[in-house]
């Protein structure tokens, strides 16, 4: 499994909460297990105690995105490094389930399941994946959606570093809102011009009396 794949673990966890909307979908053991994906052995080890621990890791990962999105890349790296130190990974070379055309293994790096608990395992994978993305593409590729009040996390993979929204839906909503705002400004400007013209005409009429 490619290391880049693991960066999505961080995004999935952060986006279980929408602070501006007071929404939190991480409210049950089943919700925690769903983050791992189908067939994950780690998901079977999730207990009630992991719910609180996952929320703590989520807050720390969001802080990484907050710092990066705000331009404080050094802080983002420091916060991420603290997670990496607390939740070290166990890398392994794998290839048993990926064969080339000649039946030979396609060797790749894989992050092994953490032996202690489900939270430690998920945090290690999410942090390492995010660290790989940051060092490969830059801290400015970690963003928070600009379509208020969304603020979901995303990883910018655009060729020109132009991504500003977490989804096409938010991009469309923001564009529509911007279009309507421009129309209101144009309407206000037009109305203001009309009032100014009327005032000027009334002033001229008054001076002729």
N, C-alpha and C positions, 0 to 999 in steps of 0.2 A: 504494500500500500504506500503511495507517495506521501511524503511528509506534508505537502501542501494540502492534502485532503483534511488533515487534522485541524487546520485553522477554522474550519466551519464549526467545529465543536464549540469554540469560544463564542461565535456569533449566535449559534442556536441557544446557548445558555443565557447570554445577555438579553436576547430578545424574548425571553419568557416573561419579562417585566416591561411595562410601559408606564414609567413614573408619572409623566404628565397627564395620563389618562387614568391613573390610579388603578391600573390593571395588572394582575399577576396570575399567570397560568401555572406557576410552579407551586401547586397546593396539595399535591398528593404523591404517594410513592409511585403510582402509575405514571404520573407526569414526569418524574425523574427518570424512570426506566425508559420512557419514550425518547429521551434525549440521546440515548446510546444507539438507537436504531435496532431494527429487527435482527434477531439472532445473536445479539451480544451476550457473552458470558458474564461480563461485569454487571449487566442490568439485573441479573438474577440475584446479585449480592446486595442490592439496594434495600435499606431498612428505613424505618421512620426517622432514625437519627440522621440519615443522610439529607433529609429535606432541609433542615436548618443549615447544615454544612454547605449544601449546594447554594443556598441563598447567599451565604457569606462569600463564597468564591465568585458568584455572579456579580456582587457589588464590586469586588476587586478587579474583575475583568472589565466591567463598565468603566471603572476609573481609568484603565489603560486607554480605552477608546475616547473617553472625555479629554484626557491629556493630549492624545494624538490629534484629535479633531480641533482642539484649541491651539495647536501649534507648539505645545510644549513637549517636544519629542524626547528630550532628556528625561523628563518626569515619566513619560510613557514607558521608556526603556527601564528606568529604575523600578517602577511598579511591576513590570513584567518579570524582571530579574528576581524580585522578591518571591514571586509565585514559583519560578523555576527552582529556586533554592529550597522552598518549602515542599514542593511536589516534584522531585526528580523523576526523570523518565528512565525506562529500561528498554533501550533500543535493541532490536534484533534484525538480522538479515533474513528475509523471507523470500519465498519463490515457489513454494510447493503447489500453490493454486493458480499460478500464472506461468503458462508455458508458451514458448515461441513456436514457429511453424515446424520446427524439427523436434519438438517435444522436450526441449531443454528449458530449465527454469529461468524466468525473467527475474533476476535478483533485484531486490529493492529493500529499503529500510522500512521497518515495521516497529511500532511502539507496543511493547508487550503489556498485558493487563497488570495493573498494580496489585501487589499481594495483600495490602492492608485493608482497604475498604473502597467502596464504590466512588466516594467523593474524591479520594486521593487519586484514584485511577483516572477519573474524568478530568480533574484539574491538571494532572500531569500532561495528558494528551492535548487538552485545549491550550495550555500555556506553551507547550513546545510547538504546536502547530502555528499559533499566533506569532511566536518568536521567529519561526522559519519564514513566515510571510513578511514580517517586518524587516528582517535582515536581507531578504531576497529582493523586495520591492520598495522598501522605504516606509518610515512611520507615517508619512502623509497618505498612505494607502489605507489606513484605518480611519473610518469615518462614522459619523452619526447623521442620520437622515435629516435633511434641511426642511422637510415638509412638516412644519409644526402642526400639531403637537407630537408627531410620531417619535422622532429621535431613536429609531431602531439602529442597531449597529450594522455595518456592512464592510466588506473588503473590496476596495477599488481595484478591479483588474482591467480597466479601460486602457487603451494604448496611449491616450493623452492625459491621463490623470484627471479626467473631467467629471467623474461620477459624483453626484451630490445627494442622491436619494437611494433608499434601501430597496425600492421596487419600482416597476413601471407604473403601478397604481399611484404611488406617492408622487412620482414625477409628473404624471398627468394632472393630479389634483393641484400640485403646486403651480403648474403652467396655467391651468384654468383660473386659479386664484390671482395670479399675476396679470393675466389678461383682463379680468374683471376690474382689478385695481387700476390698470391703465385706462380703461374705458371710463371709470368714475372720475379720474383726474381730467381726462379730456372733456367730459361733460361739465365738470365744475369750471374748467378753464373757459369753455364756450359760454357758459352761463355768466361767468364773470365778465367776459368781453361784451356780452349783450347788455349787462347792467351798466358797464362803463360807457357804452355807446348811447344808451338811453339818458344817462346822466349828462353826457356832453351835449346831447341834443336839447335837453331841458335847459341847460345853462345858456346855450346860444339863444334859445327862444326867450328866456328871461331878459337877456341883455338887449334884445331888440324892442322890448316893451318900453 
